[in-house]
Amino acid sequence: MRKKQFLIFISLVFVLFVFNKFLMGNFLTNSSLVDTESLLNTEKTNSQQLFDKSWNIIENGYYDSKLNEQDWKRWKEHYKGKIKTDEDADVAINTMLESLDDPYSRYLNKRDYAEQTSSINSKIMGIGVNISSIGGKTYVVSVIEDTPAYFANLKENDIILKVDSKSISGMKTSEVADLVRGPEGSSVVLTVLRDKKFLVKKIKRTEIKIKTVKSSVDKDKNIGYIQILTFIGSTTPEEFLSALEKTENTKGLIIDLRGNTGGLLPNAIFIANMFIDKGPLVSIVGRSGYKRNINAQYTDYLIEKPILVLVDGGSASASEILSGALQDYHRAKLVGTKTFGKGMVQKIIPMPNGTGLNLTIAKYLTPAGHDINKKGIKPDIEVKFTKQDVLSKHDVQLLKAKMILAKMIDEKK
C-alpha cells in the first residue's frame, strides 16, 4: 500500500472499529465486553447493597443459567445482614463467584478495578518500571524506554530496598507498586542495591503510556515482524496500524501472539478485519443459546501478503480469536505450540464504590464453528523449544517462521 492509500485505510478501519464496538455493546475477552460508555461508576452505596447488587447481576447475567447446578438464593440468605464493610463484600462476592467453578469471573475491589482500567487506558502514573518479587526481594525486571526510570538510569536486576525511606521488606509486589506510583509531577525516592552498592534515585512521576505492539523488519529476508503483547489497551488498534506502516514495504509478515493472554474483543476483531474482509470473524453464543456472528466489513485496502502467526500455550482468548480466524480462512499458518484454550467471554461491569465485576456471559466459536475452550488451537506447524534452546535464548519458533515465510515469498514471485 502506498502512503496515501494507507492513510485512507486507517480512516476506514477506524470507522470500522467504532462500528464494531457499538455493534457488540463493547466487549473484554480474556475475551471481554465493557459495560456502559464509561469504565467508571461513581455511584455510592453501602456494603450490603453492593453485595445484593452483585448477587442479582450474577443470577441474571451469568452464562450458565443453572449457576453450576446450585440454589443461588442460598448466598443471599447466607449473607443477609452480615456485610458491614467493603472488605466483607469483597470476601462474600468472591466466595459466591468461586462456587461457579469459573476461573474467569471475579469481583474487583477498588484497587484491582483501578489497575484494570489503567491497563485498558494504556497508561498509569508512575516512573516506568516493571517489578517482581523473587526470593523475597523486589527486583526491577525491566525499565521502559524514555521514561523517568530510564533517564534516572535504573537497571534490570536492581533490588529495591526502600521507597521514600520506607523499608519494603516483606511487602507484596502490589504493595510496592502502590508506593512507587503517585500523582503526576510528584517525586519518589528509591534506594536500590546494585552490584553490592547502595544507590539513591529521586525520580519524578509522570504518565506512562503502555505499549502493546512492537515491530521490526528483517531487511535480509524482506520480512516484517509485529508482536502484539496484549489486546487489553485502548491504543492497540492505533499501535498495530503504526506497526503495519513500518512494515509496509516487506513481502511477508510474522505476527507474534506468544504469551499474549488476551484483552478486548474489539481489538482482535479490528485486526482480523485487516486480513479478512468477508464472512464471520467469530460467533458469540449467549446464555440462552442464541448465536450471533460478528462479521468482517468489506474494505478495498485488504492486506494480502503472506502471513505466519506465532502461538504457544500462553496465547489465549483474544489471541485465539485472531489466530483462529486467520487459520480457518487459510489466511495464515500458525507456527509454535497449541494455544491455551479460553473460549469464554467476560463482561466488565462497573460497580458502585469504584469496584467492578468481570462476569462470564457467553462463549465464542471460531468462524468454522470450533469451540476451543479447554482444547486450544493446534498450530499448522508445531515447533517446540528444547531445554538448550531456552538456556541459549535460541528462538527456534521465530527462525522456523522466517524460513517458511521466505519460502512462501519465493513461491509467490
N, C-alpha and C positions, 0 to 999 in steps of 0.2 A: 504494500500500500504506500502511495506517495503521501507526503506530509499533509497536503490539503484534504485528501481523501480520509486520512487518519483522523483529522480534527472533526470532519463531518461524522465519521464513525463514532467518535467519542460522544458527540451530541446525541446521536441516535440511541446508543446503548445506555446513556444516562437517562434518557426519557424512558427507555425500556425498564431500567432498574426501578425508577419511581413507580411505574405502572405495576410492576411485579409486586412491589411492597404493598401497594394499595390493594391489588388483587388478592393477596394472601392474608390480608389483615395484619401484616407484619409478623413473619416467623422468626425464634432462636433454634438451632439444632443442637445440639451437640452431636440435633438439628432444631433450631429454636425459632419460636414466634415471639414478637414483642407486643405486649398488650397495650393499647391506647397510644396516642401520639407521643406521649412523654414517658420516660422511664421513671419519672418521679411521681410519688403520691404524697402530697403534703397533708393528707387527712390525719387527724389525731384521734386516737381512741384509747380506751383503757385496755389492759392486757387480756381480760376475759373476753371482751368483744373482738379483739384481734384473733384469739383462738377460735371463737364461734364463727367468724367470717371465713377463716381458713378451712374449718370443718365443712362449711356449706359449699365453698368453691370446689373442694376436692370431691365431695359427694356428687356434685352435678357436672363436674368437668373432667374427671379422670378418665383416661382411655378405656379402662376396664370397668364397665358399669356394675359388675359384681364385686368390685373393690376387693379383689383377692379372696373371694368366697367368704366374706365376713359381714357381720351385722355392724354397719358403720355407726349406728346410733349409740353403740356401747361407748364410743370415745367421748361423745358429748355428755353422756350421763356420768362417765368416769371422772371427767374434769370439771363438772358443773360446780361453780363457786370456788374452785381451788386455784384459779390462775390469778395471782396477785401482782406479779411483776412481769416485765418483758422477758426476763430470764426464764420465768416459769412458762411463758408462752412458747419460747424457743424450744425448751425441752419437750413440752407437750406436743407441739406441732410436729417436730421431727420424730418423736416416738410414734405418733399417729401415722406419719408417712412411711416409716420403716416397716409398719405392718403390711404395706402393699408389696413388699419384696421387690421394690423398684429402685435400683441404684441411681436413677437419673432425676427422680422427683425429690426436691429438697426445699426446706424453708431457709431463707437467708436473713440473718439478723441485720441490723443497720450497717454494721461494718462490712459484712460479706456482700451485702447488696450494693453498697457504695463501690466496692472493689470491682464487682461485675460491671457496673455502669461505667466505671473508668475504663475498663477493658474495651467495652463497646464503643466508647467515645474516642478510643485510641490515644488517650492522654492521661497523665497523672501529674500531680505537683510533687516534685522530688528532685533528686540530683543525677539520676541516670545510671543506677547500678542494679544488677540482679544479685541477690544474696541467697545463701543456703546454709543450713546447719549441717556440719559434718563432724562427727565425733564430739558433739557438744560445743563446738566452736562455730562462730558465724563467719563464713568466708565470702569474699567478693567473687562471684562466679564469672561475671562478665561486666564490662563497662561499655555503655552505649556511646558511640562516636558523637563528637560535637555536643556533649552535654557538660554541665558543670563538673561532674565527677571526672570526665575525660580530661578537661582542661586543668583540673586540680591534680592530675597525674595519679589518680587511684589506679591500682593494678589488679588484674586477676590473681587470685590466691592471697590477697591481703586479708589479714584476720582482723575483724573489727572487735575492739575491746571495750570502747566506751562511746556513747552518744551524748554529746553535751555534758561531759564529765560524769555521766551516769553509767556505771558498770552494767553490761548486758549479759553477764554470766548467768546461765541457766534460763535465759529468755527464749521463747519460741521465735522462729523466723518472722512470723506475722507481727509479733510484738516489737521486734527490732525495726521492721519496715515502717510501723506506725510512728516510731520515734524519728526515723530518718525523714519521712515525709512531713510536709507542713505547708503553710501559706506561701504563695509565690512572692519572691523578694526577700523572705526571711532567710536566715543562715543557720546551718547546723555544723557543729564541731565534732569530727570523728577522730578517735585515737585508734590507730591501726598498728599491727605488728607485721613487719616485712623483713625477711632475712635477719631475724633476731634484733631488728632495730625498731624503736618506737617512733611513729610519725604522727603529727597532729595536723589535721587538714580542716580549715574553715571553708565551707562551701555554701554558696548561695543557691537556694532552691529556685526552680523555675518550672515552667510547663514542659513536661517530657512527652513528646509525641512518639507513640509506639509504632514502629514499622512492622508491617505484617507481610510484606513482599520484598524479596531480594532478587536481583537479576545480574547476569553476566553473559559474555559472549566468548565462545571458543572460536577465535578467528581462523585457526588452522583447519578446523573441520566445518566452519561456517554454520555453527550450531548455537542457538540461543538457549539459555538456561534460566528458568524462573522458579524460584522456591516460594511457595505460599506457606508461611509459618503458622497461620491461624486464619479462620474465616470470621473471627469474632468482631473485628474492628469495622466501624462505620466507614473508614477510609480505604478498606481493602479494594473495592472496585477501582477507585482512583489510582491506587498504587499499582494494581495489576495493569491498568491502561498505560501507565508510565513505563512499566517493565516491558510491555508489548512494543511500545515505541522504541525503546532502547535496543530491542532485539529484532526490530522490524526488517532489517536487511539480511537476516540469516535465512538459510534454506530449510532449516528444520528446528523444532522446538522441544525441549525437555521441560516438563512441569513436575516439580518435586513436591509431593504431598506426604513424604515420610515424616512420621511423628506429629502430623497435623491432626489434632483430636476433634476439630470441628469448629462450630461457631454459628453465624447467622445464615439461615437458609437462603434468603435473597442473594447473598454474596455468591453462593455456589451456583444458583440459577443464572445470575448475571454473567458469570464467567463461562458456564457451559454454553450459553446462548451465543457466545462469540465464535463457537466452533460448530454449533448445530442450529440450524435456522428453521427446522420443521419437525413437528411431532412432539409428544410429551417428553419433558426432561426428567420428571419424577411424578409419581402418583401419591397422593396423601389419602390414607384410609382412616376415617374418623371413628368415634365411639359407636355410632350406630351401624357401622359397616359401609357407610356412604364413601365412595371413591371419587376423588376429584383430581383430574390431571392438571399439572402446571405445564403449559405448552410453550415451546420456543416461539419467538416472534421473528418474522422474516426481516432480514436486512440484506442490503446489496453488498455490504462490506464484511463478508464472512472470511475468517482466517482459514486458509486451505492448505497450508504447508504441512508436511508430515510431523506427527507428534508422538512422543513417548511420555508416559506418566510413571513416575517412581512412587511405589507404595510399600508399606510394611504393616506390621501389627499395630503400629501406633496411628495409622491412618484411619480415622473414624468419622462417622456421621456426615457432615457437610463434605468432607474429603471423599467419602464413599458415594455421595450423591453425584459429585462431579466425575469421579473416575468411573462409576457405574454407567453414567450416561455416555461418556466417551467410548467406553468399551462396548456397550450394547449397540451403538450406532456404527461400530467399527471405525470410529473417528480417530482412535488412538489405541496403541498397545500398552498394556500395563506391565511394568518390569519390577521385580522385587519379590516380596513375600505376601501371603494372604493378609487382607486388611482386618481390622478389629471386629467388625460386625455389630454396629449400632444402627438399628433401623427404626428408632423411635423418635418422635418429635415432641419437644417441650415448648410450653408457652411461658414466657416471662411475665408474671403478673405483679405489678406494683401494689404493695400492701400499705396499710396505714403505718404511721410512725417510722417512715423511711425504710421499711423492710420489704421483702419480696418473696415470691413463691415461684419456683421452677417446677411446672407440673406437666407430666406426660399426658398429651391429649390425643395423640394419633401415632400411626406407624406409616412408613413410606415404602414404596416399591420402586425398583429401577424401571426404566422405560420398557424393558422386556417382561416386566411383571415379577421380577425376582424379589423375594423377601430375604434380605441379607442379615436380618437381626440374629445375633449369636452364631452366624455362619461365616460372615465376611465375604469378600470378593477375591477369587483366585486370580493371580496375575496371568497374563498370556505367556510370559517368560519368567520362570522362577529363578531368582538369583539369591543365594544365601551368603551371609558373611561367615567366614571361618574365624576361629579364635585368633589366628595370626593376623587376619585382615583387621580385626578390631584393635589389636595391640599395635599394629603398624599404621593405623589410621588409613588403611587402603580401601577406598570406596569402590569396591568391585561392581556394585549395582550401577553407579553413575558411569563407570568406564564401559560396562556392558551396554548400557543405554546409548552412549555415544557411538559405540561400534555399530550397533544395529541401525541407529538413525543415519549414520554416514552411508551405510549400505543402501538404505531406503532412498536417500537423496541421489545417490549414483544411479539407482534403477529408474529414477524419475526423469533423468536427463534425456 
